[in-house]
Amino acid sequence: AAQRAILPTLPKSAAQVTVAARYLSAAKDAFVGGDLYDCYYSDTHTRFLVGDARGKGIAAVEQAARVIRAFRQSAPTRPSLSAVASDMSSYLMPFFDDEEFVTGFLADVSEPDRVTLVSCGHPPPILVRRDGLASFLDAPVGLPLGLGQTYDSTTVPWEPGDRLLMYTDGLSEARDARGQFLSLLPLAPLLRSATTDDALDELLDTVRR
């Protein structure tokens, strides 16, 4: 209930982008944690956030709620994605002690032919092109939110039919019975399913197996 209280119900579409999201705990008995996502869209901006607050339990949920609040305050008003990240980090600093921080990745898809990215110490998203070619999108890596002051962005082209997967380390650090980490790029064909919802369902089924 605590997790559902802070995580938004994302729209099925925002501007020209189809949207889908899933939250699934990486640990069987740990249903509450600091992973978070959000979306802001208006006539001028379409911006996404995925993040991971350090720690577990209610304290992490509380910090995740603050991150979402910071995003909702900054995303509508700041002219650039770098400014959004800087503003969020400054807002969060007074709430964090010396060992608290939040990794995050921001994406701006306000323009139909390009996506702008800002990394706040978070795993890079995967872009799957319409032809099935997949790659990690590496942005200049900034400090986690609550620690950094300035953030740099990068912009890459994209086209109709391309898909962007943003995730937390619950996915990238999933291990099999032999302790081997999940390799993400080979999962790209799953992300080409008919709908974004079907793609995420197939992805999670594969991770479970």
Kinemage of the C-alpha trace (Angstrom):
@kinemage 1
@onewidth
@group {chain A} dominant
@subgroup {mainchain}
@vectorlist {calphas} color= white
{ca ala a 1} P 0.000 0.000 0.000
{ca ala a 2} L 2.872 2.356 0.809
{ca gln a 3} L 4.505 1.680 -2.552
{ca arg a 4} L 1.286 2.171 -4.472
{ca ala a 5} L 0.688 5.427 -2.607
{ca ile a 6} L 3.765 7.109 -4.064
{ca leu a 7} L 4.099 5.546 -7.517
{ca pro a 8} L 1.945 7.337 -10.081
{ca thr a 9} L -0.347 5.747 -12.594
{ca leu a 10} L 1.366 6.707 -15.821
{ca pro a 11} L -0.631 7.772 -18.868
{ca lys a 12} L -0.939 5.314 -21.731
{ca ser a 13} L 0.586 7.980 -23.934
{ca ala a 14} L 2.284 11.322 -23.478
{ca ala a 15} L 2.493 13.573 -26.522
{ca gln a 16} L 3.841 11.322 -29.305
{ca val a 17} L 5.144 8.592 -26.939
{ca thr a 18} L 3.433 5.391 -25.845
{ca val a 19} L 4.139 4.652 -22.176
{ca ala a 20} L 4.169 1.551 -19.978
{ca ala a 21} L 5.678 0.815 -16.548
{ca arg a 22} L 6.076 -2.079 -14.142
{ca tyr a 23} L 7.172 -2.324 -10.503
{ca leu a 24} L 8.292 -5.712 -9.217
{ca ser a 25} L 10.413 -6.339 -6.138
{ca ala a 26} L 13.712 -8.110 -6.826
{ca ala a 27} L 13.493 -9.889 -3.452
{ca lys a 28} L 10.715 -12.371 -2.703
{ca asp a 29} L 9.932 -11.011 0.761
{ca ala a 30} L 10.731 -7.327 0.209
{ca phe a 31} L 7.799 -5.519 -1.331
{ca val a 32} L 8.720 -1.986 -0.253
{ca gly a 33} L 11.750 -0.104 -1.482
{ca gly a 34} L 13.100 3.081 -2.937
{ca asp a 35} L 12.653 2.441 -6.667
{ca leu a 36} L 10.554 5.094 -8.366
{ca tyr a 37} L 9.352 6.443 -11.693
{ca asp a 38} L 7.314 9.380 -12.907
{ca cys a 39} L 6.276 11.253 -16.031
{ca tyr a 40} L 5.518 14.906 -16.640
{ca tyr a 41} L 3.902 16.094 -19.840
{ca ser a 42} L 2.338 19.300 -21.089
{ca asp a 43} L 1.976 21.173 -24.361
{ca thr a 44} L 5.690 22.016 -24.254
{ca his a 45} L 7.483 19.234 -22.331
{ca thr a 46} L 7.415 15.443 -22.041
{ca arg a 47} L 9.859 14.266 -19.391
{ca phe a 48} L 10.462 10.954 -17.633
{ca leu a 49} L 12.259 9.940 -14.437
{ca val a 50} L 13.430 6.567 -13.158
{ca gly a 51} L 15.290 6.429 -9.855
{ca asp a 52} L 16.480 4.322 -6.959
{ca ala a 53} L 16.687 5.659 -3.411
{ca arg a 54} L 19.373 4.025 -1.291
{ca gly a 55} L 18.032 1.542 1.252
{ca lys a 56} L 14.830 -0.407 1.748
{ca gly a 57} L 11.694 -0.201 3.804
{ca ile a 58} L 9.523 2.756 4.721
{ca ala a 59} L 12.479 5.157 5.009
{ca ala a 60} L 13.388 4.501 1.369
{ca val a 61} L 9.769 4.965 0.323
{ca glu a 62} L 9.731 8.314 2.109
{ca gln a 63} L 12.832 9.448 0.218
{ca ala a 64} L 11.424 8.159 -3.069
{ca ala a 65} L 8.313 10.263 -2.468
{ca arg a 66} L 10.540 13.315 -1.998
{ca val a 67} L 12.308 12.614 -5.284
{ca ile a 68} L 8.999 12.428 -7.139
{ca arg a 69} L 7.935 15.677 -5.463
{ca ala a 70} L 11.193 17.331 -6.541
{ca phe a 71} L 10.681 16.123 -10.108
{ca arg a 72} L 7.130 17.438 -10.245
{ca gln a 73} L 8.285 20.817 -8.976
{ca ser a 74} L 11.150 21.141 -11.451
{ca ala a 75} L 10.019 19.371 -14.633
{ca pro a 76} L 7.291 21.916 -15.541
{ca thr a 77} L 9.418 25.016 -14.995
{ca arg a 78} L 13.073 24.392 -15.843
{ca pro a 79} L 14.129 25.121 -19.421
{ca ser a 80} L 16.518 22.169 -19.768
{ca leu a 81} L 16.803 18.649 -18.425
{ca ser a 82} L 20.172 19.498 -16.856
{ca ala a 83} L 18.493 22.295 -14.934
{ca val a 84} L 15.770 19.894 -13.774
{ca ala a 85} L 18.398 17.518 -12.340
{ca ser a 86} L 20.340 20.344 -10.658
{ca asp a 87} L 17.183 21.779 -9.135
{ca met a 88} L 16.078 18.375 -7.866
{ca ser a 89} L 19.460 17.678 -6.293
{ca ser a 90} L 19.526 21.042 -4.511
{ca tyr a 91} L 16.018 20.471 -3.176
{ca leu a 92} L 16.884 17.003 -1.846
{ca met a 93} L 20.194 17.839 -0.151
{ca pro a 94} L 18.715 19.114 3.145
{ca phe a 95} L 16.630 15.954 3.547
{ca phe a 96} L 19.527 13.481 3.157
{ca asp a 97} L 22.155 12.524 5.692
{ca asp a 98} L 25.764 11.770 4.735
{ca glu a 99} L 24.949 8.241 3.558
{ca glu a 100} L 21.713 8.924 1.684
{ca phe a 101} L 21.380 9.549 -2.036
{ca val a 102} L 19.244 8.644 -5.025
{ca thr a 103} L 20.463 7.514 -8.417
{ca gly a 104} L 18.308 8.633 -11.291
{ca phe a 105} L 17.962 8.875 -15.043
{ca leu a 106} L 15.997 11.604 -16.769
{ca ala a 107} L 14.722 11.563 -20.349
{ca asp a 108} L 13.137 14.394 -22.317
{ca val a 109} L 11.214 13.413 -25.447
{ca ser a 110} L 9.559 16.759 -26.078
{ca glu a 111} L 10.955 16.841 -29.612
{ca pro a 112} L 9.675 14.067 -31.903
{ca asp a 113} L 13.041 13.327 -33.515
{ca arg a 114} L 15.391 13.209 -30.527
{ca val a 115} L 15.649 12.208 -26.886
{ca thr a 116} L 17.690 14.154 -24.337
{ca leu a 117} L 19.196 12.253 -21.394
{ca val a 118} L 20.726 13.121 -18.021
{ca ser a 119} L 22.405 10.518 -15.817
{ca cys a 120} L 22.551 10.947 -12.047
{ca gly a 121} L 24.696 7.886 -11.311
{ca his a 122} L 22.068 5.470 -12.645
{ca pro a 123} L 22.295 2.478 -15.042
{ca pro a 124} L 21.948 3.656 -18.662
{ca pro a 125} L 18.727 3.008 -20.573
{ca ile a 126} L 18.535 0.789 -23.635
{ca leu a 127} L 17.375 2.146 -26.965
{ca val a 128} L 15.906 -0.474 -29.297
{ca arg a 129} L 15.679 0.803 -32.845
{ca arg a 130} L 12.806 0.028 -35.161
{ca asp a 131} L 15.082 -2.433 -37.015
{ca gly a 132} L 15.864 -4.300 -33.742
{ca leu a 133} L 19.372 -2.891 -33.182
{ca ala a 134} L 19.842 -2.219 -29.462
{ca ser a 135} L 22.408 -0.197 -27.534
{ca phe a 136} L 22.959 1.387 -24.144
{ca leu a 137} L 22.572 5.166 -24.175
{ca asp a 138} L 25.433 6.537 -22.122
{ca ala a 139} L 25.028 10.103 -20.903
{ca pro a 140} L 27.745 12.000 -18.994
{ca val a 141} L 27.556 10.404 -15.546
{ca gly a 142} L 26.762 12.901 -12.814
{ca leu a 143} L 26.632 12.369 -9.068
{ca pro a 144} L 23.474 10.874 -7.562
{ca leu a 145} L 20.692 13.268 -6.689
{ca gly a 146} L 21.309 14.892 -3.342
{ca leu a 147} L 25.074 14.928 -3.910
{ca gly a 148} L 25.627 16.776 -7.211
{ca gln a 149} L 25.212 20.400 -8.198
{ca thr a 150} L 25.588 20.449 -11.972
{ca tyr a 151} L 24.607 17.862 -14.579
{ca asp a 152} L 25.378 17.514 -18.275
{ca ser a 153} L 22.996 16.174 -20.879
{ca thr a 154} L 23.347 14.323 -24.157
{ca thr a 155} L 20.942 14.124 -27.093
{ca val a 156} L 20.485 11.232 -29.511
{ca pro a 157} L 18.174 10.905 -32.517
{ca trp a 158} L 15.237 8.566 -32.513
{ca glu a 159} L 12.459 7.722 -34.912
{ca pro a 160} L 8.895 6.399 -34.857
{ca gly a 161} L 8.988 2.753 -33.774
{ca asp a 162} L 12.075 3.119 -31.549
{ca arg a 163} L 11.667 2.080 -27.908
{ca leu a 164} L 13.490 3.212 -24.778
{ca leu a 165} L 13.797 0.963 -21.715
{ca met a 166} L 14.548 2.734 -18.429
{ca tyr a 167} L 15.079 0.503 -15.399
{ca thr a 168} L 16.709 0.147 -11.985
{ca asp a 169} L 19.402 -2.248 -10.801
{ca gly a 170} L 16.778 -4.789 -9.805
{ca leu a 171} L 16.848 -5.700 -13.497
{ca ser a 172} L 20.536 -5.273 -14.302
{ca glu a 173} L 21.676 -7.120 -11.156
{ca ala a 174} L 19.270 -10.061 -11.454
{ca arg a 175} L 21.198 -13.358 -11.249
{ca asp a 176} L 20.543 -16.907 -12.327
{ca ala a 177} L 21.033 -20.074 -10.267
{ca arg a 178} L 24.775 -19.971 -11.046
{ca gly a 179} L 25.098 -16.403 -9.828
{ca gln a 180} L 25.560 -14.963 -13.322
{ca phe a 181} L 24.186 -11.477 -13.926
{ca leu a 182} L 21.398 -11.022 -16.437
{ca ser a 183} L 22.669 -9.807 -19.804
{ca leu a 184} L 20.329 -7.056 -20.948
{ca leu a 185} L 21.058 -6.407 -24.616
{ca pro a 186} L 20.075 -9.953 -25.702
{ca leu a 187} L 16.606 -9.176 -24.304
{ca ala a 188} L 16.074 -6.478 -26.943
{ca pro a 189} L 13.881 -8.689 -29.204
{ca leu a 190} L 11.383 -8.970 -26.328
{ca leu a 191} L 11.006 -5.206 -26.375
{ca arg a 192} L 9.791 -5.339 -29.957
{ca ser a 193} L 6.485 -6.978 -28.979
{ca ala a 194} L 3.250 -5.651 -30.426
{ca thr a 195} L 2.543 -3.262 -27.533
{ca thr a 196} L 4.690 -1.719 -24.831
{ca asp a 197} L 2.622 -3.484 -22.158
{ca asp a 198} L 3.143 -6.876 -23.824
{ca ala a 199} L 6.857 -6.123 -24.136
{ca leu a 200} L 7.252 -5.480 -20.405
{ca asp a 201} L 5.241 -8.574 -19.496
{ca glu a 202} L 7.461 -10.741 -21.696
{ca leu a 203} L 10.570 -9.105 -20.275
{ca leu a 204} L 9.555 -9.800 -16.679
{ca asp a 205} L 8.554 -13.376 -17.492
{ca thr a 206} L 12.040 -13.913 -18.890
{ca val a 207} L 13.688 -12.371 -15.824
{ca arg a 208} L 11.676 -14.645 -13.525
{ca arg a 209} L 12.756 -17.718 -15.465
